[in-house]
Amino acid sequence: MTMIISSDGYSDCVALGEAILHKKTEEASSAAPQSGTASVTTPRPGSAPVAAQTPSAFKSLKVGDLVTLGHYEQDNNTGNGKEPVEWYVLAVEDGCALLLSRYVLDYLPYHSQPLAFGTKISWEDCTLRAWLHNDFLNMAFSEEEKKQIAESTNIIYLPGNKGTTSTQDKIFLLGISDDRGIRAEWGCVPTAYTVAKGYKKSKFEIFEGTETVPREAYGFLERSSPDSLTMTITIDGQEMTIGTSPVGEAGGVRPAVRIRLG
């Protein structure tokens, strides 16, 4: 078993994310859906996205499918418009599908407002949640696409060990305790836009036998306890969760959304 034992900052990023994204953009642009439509495909080695389909294709979604829904800047070239957003299907239940963005779509702090010393902030009150609910929702989805999005009830921890409460979210971060079913091959990959904003790999150490070995990988923020944010990474085919930076420092944003299948 491999275990992460520490996280201590960031390293220089590499061009891998940009190369993958540019390849994805070339593939997706030939089948880019119009506003209010969606594309669904089951990823296979070497497969390209299928032609655009209407939202009725959602009815046949299954875990592991790749869905194209919404548009957001990804190739860092605003002159050619926004690129289609691709989502992995993590779960299908109760007439809805839980989706996670294929790529890390932005680089933002969990909370961007100054806090008094010792003050903690919950998911309910953080600026990233407000940004997802307003800026991202309106930038990424048409009015017709918004109708497909269902509200999700998320359990959150209150600062100061004061128990839990819940929030109603249309766009959100996955939580550390969510049963999300992320596959190892769905590793964390940034877009060229995210890299241009400063997103980098994280440094950490892992146990390999009796030795500690330095490693680095991309990660994304999670909805977690206000006492300590977490970041999930995938390395050597294994998903791991580590502690991350203070709430005011930026991290990778990989949104999740629940859509109606009917």
Backbone hydrogen bonds in HBPLUS format (Angstrom, degrees):
<---DONOR---> <-ACCEPTOR-->    atom                        ^
c    i                          cat <-CA-CA->   ^        H-A-AA   ^      H-
h    n   atom  resd res      DA  || num        DHA   H-A  angle D-A-AA Bond
n    s   type  num  typ     dist DA aas  dist angle  dist       angle   num
A0207-PHE N   A0003-MET O   3.03 MM 204  5.56 148.9  2.13 146.4 155.6     1
A0005-ILE N   A0205-GLU O   3.00 MM 200  5.83 164.0  2.03 148.8 153.1     2
A0205-GLU N   A0006-SER O   3.33 MM 199  5.64 144.1  2.47 134.3 137.6     3
A0008-ASP N   A0203-LYS O   3.22 MM 195  5.87 156.5  2.28 132.8 139.6     4
A0203-LYS N   A0009-GLY O   3.11 MM 194  5.72 162.2  2.14 128.3 133.4     5
A0011-SER N   A0201-LYS O   2.96 MM 190  5.48 157.9  2.01 136.7 142.9     6
A0019-ALA N   A0015-ALA O   2.99 MM   4  6.23 161.8  2.02 159.4 164.5     7
A0020-ILE N   A0016-LEU O   2.98 MM   4  6.22 167.1  2.00 160.5 163.1     8
A0021-LEU N   A0017-GLY O   2.92 MM   4  6.03 161.2  1.96 146.2 152.3     9
A0022-HIS N   A0018-GLU O   2.89 MM   4  6.06 161.4  1.92 152.9 157.1    10
A0023-LYS N   A0019-ALA O   3.13 MM   4  6.33 156.3  2.18 144.3 150.4    11
A0024-LYS N   A0020-ILE O   2.89 MM   4  6.15 157.1  1.94 149.2 156.3    12
A0025-THR N   A0021-LEU O   2.77 MM   4  6.00 154.1  1.83 152.2 159.4    13
A0026-GLU N   A0022-HIS O   3.06 MM   4  6.25 155.8  2.12 144.1 149.3    14
A0027-GLU N   A0023-LYS O   3.12 MM   4  6.39 158.9  2.17 148.2 153.6    15
A0028-ALA N   A0024-LYS O   2.81 MM   4  5.96 166.4  1.82 154.8 159.1    16
A0029-SER N   A0025-THR O   2.91 MM   4  5.81 153.3  1.98 145.4 151.5    17
A0031-ALA N   A0028-ALA O   2.95 MM   3  5.33 147.9  2.05 109.7 119.6    18
A0037-THR N   A0034-GLN O   3.05 MM   3  5.72 148.7  2.15 148.3 145.7    19
A0038-ALA N   A0053-GLN O   2.85 MM  15  5.40 151.0  1.94 156.3 163.1    20
A0053-GLN N   A0038-ALA O   2.77 MM  15  5.40 148.2  1.86 135.1 145.9    21
A0039-SER N   A0068-THR O   3.15 MM  29  4.77 153.5  2.22 125.7 133.8    22
A0068-THR N   A0039-SER O   2.60 MM  29  4.77 158.8  1.64 149.0 152.5    23
A0041-THR N   A0066-LEU O   2.79 MM  25  5.10 149.6  1.88 144.3 154.4    24
A0066-LEU N   A0041-THR O   2.49 MM  25  5.10 168.0  1.50 171.6 175.9    25
A0047-SER N   A0044-ARG O   2.93 MM   3  5.22 166.8  1.94 137.7 136.2    26
A0057-ALA N   A0054-THR O   2.96 MM   3  5.99 173.0  1.96 132.2 134.5    27
A0058-PHE N   A0055-PRO O   2.92 MM   3  5.61 163.5  1.95 119.5 124.7    28
A0059-LYS N   A0056-SER O   3.17 MM   3  5.85 157.4  2.22 115.9 120.8    29
A0060-SER N   A0057-ALA O   3.23 MM   3  5.93 156.5  2.28 117.9 122.7    30
A0061-LEU N   A0058-PHE O   3.04 MM   3  5.24 168.2  2.05 118.0 118.4    31
A0065-ASP N   A0062-LYS O   3.09 MM   3  5.88 162.0  2.12 146.8 147.6    32
A0064-GLY N   A0089-VAL O   3.03 MM  25  5.30 164.7  2.06 139.6 143.9    33
A0089-VAL N   A0065-ASP O   3.02 MM  24  5.42 147.4  2.13 158.3 158.5    34
A0067-VAL N   A0087-TRP O   2.76 MM  20  5.03 164.8  1.79 153.7 156.2    35
A0087-TRP N   A0067-VAL O   2.69 MM  20  5.03 149.1  1.79 148.6 158.9    36
A0069-LEU N   A0085-VAL O   2.95 MM  16  5.63 151.0  2.04 161.6 167.1    37
A0085-VAL N   A0070-GLY O   2.92 MM  15  5.47 161.7  1.95 133.3 133.9    38
A0071-HIS N   A0140-ALA O   2.77 MM  69  4.84 153.1  1.84 138.1 144.8    39
A0072-TYR N   A0083-GLU O   2.85 MM  11  5.44 157.2  1.91 153.5 154.1    40
A0083-GLU N   A0072-TYR O   3.07 MM  11  5.44 150.2  2.17 122.6 122.0    41
A0193-TYR N   A0074-GLN O   2.94 MM 119  4.98 151.9  2.02 137.6 135.7    42
A0080-ASN N   A0077-ASN O   3.29 MM   3  6.10 163.2  2.32 120.0 123.1    43
A0081-GLY N   A0078-THR O   3.27 MM   3  5.29 166.0  2.29 107.8 109.6    44
A0102-ARG N   A0086-GLU O   2.80 MM  16  5.51 169.9  1.81 141.3 139.8    45
A0088-TYR N   A0100-LEU O   2.76 MM  12  5.25 161.8  1.79 159.5 154.9    46
A0100-LEU N   A0088-TYR O   2.96 MM  12  5.25 149.3  2.05 142.8 152.7    47
A0090-LEU N   A0098-LEU O   2.74 MM   8  5.45 157.8  1.79 159.7 166.1    48
A0098-LEU N   A0091-ALA O   2.82 MM   7  5.12 156.4  1.87 141.7 149.8    49
A0093-GLU N   A0096-CYS O   2.90 MM   3  5.49 152.0  1.98 157.4 165.4    50
A0096-CYS N   A0093-GLU O   2.93 MM   3  5.49 157.2  1.98 119.1 126.4    51
A0261-LEU N   A0095-GLY O   2.96 MM 166  5.57 161.7  2.00 152.7 147.6    52
A0097-ALA N   A0259-ILE O   2.92 MM 162  5.40 151.2  2.00 147.3 156.8    53
A0259-ILE N   A0097-ALA O   2.95 MM 162  5.40 157.1  2.00 151.4 153.5    54
A0099-LEU N   A0257-VAL O   2.74 MM 158  5.26 168.4  1.75 164.6 168.7    55
A0257-VAL N   A0099-LEU O   3.02 MM 158  5.26 151.8  2.10 136.0 143.0    56
A0101-SER N   A0255-PRO O   3.05 MM 154  5.79 167.3  2.06 171.1 172.7    57
A0104-VAL N   A0189-VAL O   2.90 MM  85  5.98 161.2  1.93 139.1 145.0    58
A0105-LEU N   A0253-VAL O   2.93 MM 148  5.92 132.2  2.16 159.8 162.0    59
A0253-VAL N   A0106-ASP O   2.87 MM 147  5.13 159.5  1.91 148.9 145.2    60
A0108-LEU N   A0251-GLY O   3.07 MM 143  5.51 139.3  2.24 161.6 153.2    61
A0251-GLY N   A0108-LEU O   2.84 MM 143  5.51 156.2  1.89 124.8 125.8    62
A0128-LEU N   A0110-TYR O   3.15 MM  18  5.11 154.1  2.22 145.9 138.4    63
A0111-HIS N   A0247-VAL O   3.09 MM 136  5.48 157.2  2.14 143.1 138.0    64
A0119-THR N   A0116-ALA O   2.91 MM   3  5.45 162.4  1.94 142.1 143.5    65
A0125-ASP N   A0122-SER O   3.13 MM   3  5.50 134.0  2.35 105.2 115.9    66
A0126-CYS N   A0122-SER O   3.07 MM   4  6.10 121.7  2.42 148.1 163.8    67
A0131-TRP N   A0127-THR O   2.90 MM   4  6.13 152.0  1.98 146.1 154.0    68
A0132-LEU N   A0128-LEU O   2.94 MM   4  6.19 159.4  1.99 149.8 154.5    69
A0133-HIS N   A0129-ARG O   3.02 MM   4  6.21 158.4  2.06 149.4 155.2    70
A0134-ASN N   A0130-ALA O   3.03 MM   4  6.09 136.4  2.22 141.7 152.2    71
A0135-ASP N   A0131-TRP O   2.91 MM   4  5.11 105.2  2.49 122.8 141.5    72
A0136-PHE N   A0131-TRP O   2.95 MM   5  6.26 162.4  1.99 151.8 157.6    73
A0137-LEU N   A0132-LEU O   3.20 MM   5  6.05 138.6  2.39 136.2 146.0    74
A0138-ASN N   A0134-ASN O   3.08 MM   4  6.04 162.0  2.11 147.8 152.8    75
A0139-MET N   A0135-ASP O   2.86 MM   4  5.95 148.0  1.97 149.9 159.7    76
A0140-ALA N   A0136-PHE O   2.85 MM   4  5.73 158.8  1.90 155.5 159.5    77
A0141-PHE N   A0137-LEU O   3.27 MM   4  5.93 151.1  2.36 136.5 142.1    78
A0146-LYS N   A0142-SER O   2.96 MM   4  6.22 151.2  2.04 150.5 158.3    79
A0147-LYS N   A0144-GLU O   3.22 MM   3  5.44 136.9  2.41  99.6 110.5    80
A0148-GLN N   A0145-GLU O   2.97 MM   3  5.43 150.6  2.06 111.4 120.1    81
A0149-ILE N   A0146-LYS O   3.07 MM   3  5.31 153.6  2.15 106.5 114.5    82
A0260-ARG N   A0148-GLN O   2.66 MM 112  5.33 160.6  1.70 158.5 165.6    83
A0150-ALA N   A0258-ARG O   2.75 MM 108  5.51 166.7  1.77 150.7 155.1    84
A0152-SER N   A0169-ASP O   2.71 MM  17  5.14 159.8  1.75 143.2 150.2    85
A0169-ASP N   A0152-SER O   2.83 MM  17  5.14 166.2  1.85 150.2 153.4    86
A0154-ASN N   A0167-THR O   2.91 MM  13  5.27 162.5  1.94 151.5 157.3    87
A0167-THR N   A0154-ASN O   2.87 MM  13  5.27 149.7  1.97 143.3 153.1    88
A0156-ILE N   A0165-THR O   2.86 MM   9  5.49 169.7  1.87 148.7 151.1    89
A0165-THR N   A0156-ILE O   2.95 MM   9  5.49 151.8  2.03 148.1 156.7    90
A0158-LEU N   A0163-GLY O   2.88 MM   5  5.67 173.6  1.88 159.9 158.0    91
A0172-PHE N   A0256-ALA O   3.09 MM  84  5.35 162.6  2.12 147.1 150.8    92
A0256-ALA N   A0172-PHE O   2.80 MM  84  5.35 146.3  1.91 160.3 166.9    93
A0223-ARG N   A0174-LEU O   2.68 MM  49  5.71 167.4  1.70 143.8 147.9    94
A0178-ASP N   A0175-GLY O   3.05 MM   3  5.16 161.0  2.09 107.3 113.4    95
A0186-TRP N   A0183-ARG O   2.91 MM   3  5.39 158.5  1.96 115.3 122.4    96
A0195-VAL N   A0191-THR O   3.02 MM   4  6.33 161.9  2.05 153.4 158.1    97
A0196-ALA N   A0192-ALA O   2.97 MM   4  6.12 155.0  2.03 143.9 150.6    98
A0197-LYS N   A0193-TYR O   3.23 MM   4  6.50 130.5  2.50 135.7 147.6    99
A0197-LYS N   A0194-THR O   3.11 MM   3  5.18 135.5  2.31  97.1 109.4   100
A0199-TYR N   A0194-THR O   3.33 MM   5  5.86 163.1  2.36 144.5 141.3   101
A0198-GLY N   A0195-VAL O   2.97 MM   3  5.31 161.0  2.01 110.7 116.6   102
A0202-SER N   A0217-ALA O   2.86 MM  15  5.51 176.9  1.86 140.1 139.9   103
A0217-ALA N   A0202-SER O   3.14 MM  15  5.51 144.4  2.28 140.2 149.3   104
A0204-PHE N   A0215-ARG O   3.10 MM  11  5.58 154.8  2.16 149.2 147.4   105
A0215-ARG N   A0204-PHE O   2.92 MM  11  5.58 169.0  1.93 151.8 152.6   106
A0206-ILE N   A0213-VAL O   3.02 MM   7  5.40 156.1  2.08 140.2 146.5   107
A0213-VAL N   A0206-ILE O   2.83 MM   7  5.40 159.0  1.87 154.1 160.2   108
A0208-GLU N   A0211-GLU O   2.79 MM   3  5.30 164.3  1.82 156.2 160.0   109
A0211-GLU N   A0208-GLU O   3.20 MM   3  5.30 160.9  2.24 121.8 121.0   110
A0220-PHE N   A0232-THR O   3.09 MM  12  5.58 143.8  2.22 139.8 150.0   111
A0232-THR N   A0220-PHE O   3.07 MM  12  5.58 152.7  2.15 153.3 152.1   112
A0221-LEU N   A0252-GLY O   2.92 MM  31  5.79 164.2  1.95 154.1 154.4   113
A0222-GLU N   A0230-THR O   3.28 MM   8  5.72 137.5  2.47 147.4 142.2   114
A0228-SER N   A0225-SER O   3.20 MM   3  5.74 150.6  2.29 112.7 119.2   115
A0244-THR N   A0229-LEU O   3.41 MM  15  5.83 154.3  2.49 129.7 127.9   116
A0231-MET N   A0242-ILE O   2.84 MM  11  5.43 149.7  1.93 157.8 164.7   117
A0242-ILE N   A0231-MET O   2.90 MM  11  5.43 168.7  1.91 156.6 158.8   118
A0233-ILE N   A0240-MET O   2.97 MM   7  5.52 159.6  2.01 152.1 158.4   119
A0240-MET N   A0233-ILE O   2.90 MM   7  5.52 166.0  1.92 164.6 166.6   120
A0235-ILE N   A0238-GLN O   3.09 MM   3  5.43 162.3  2.12 143.7 141.9   121
A0238-GLN N   A0235-ILE O   3.00 MM   3  5.43 163.4  2.02 115.5 120.9   122
A0249-GLU N   A0246-PRO O   3.04 MM   3  5.70 164.8  2.06 123.1 127.8   123
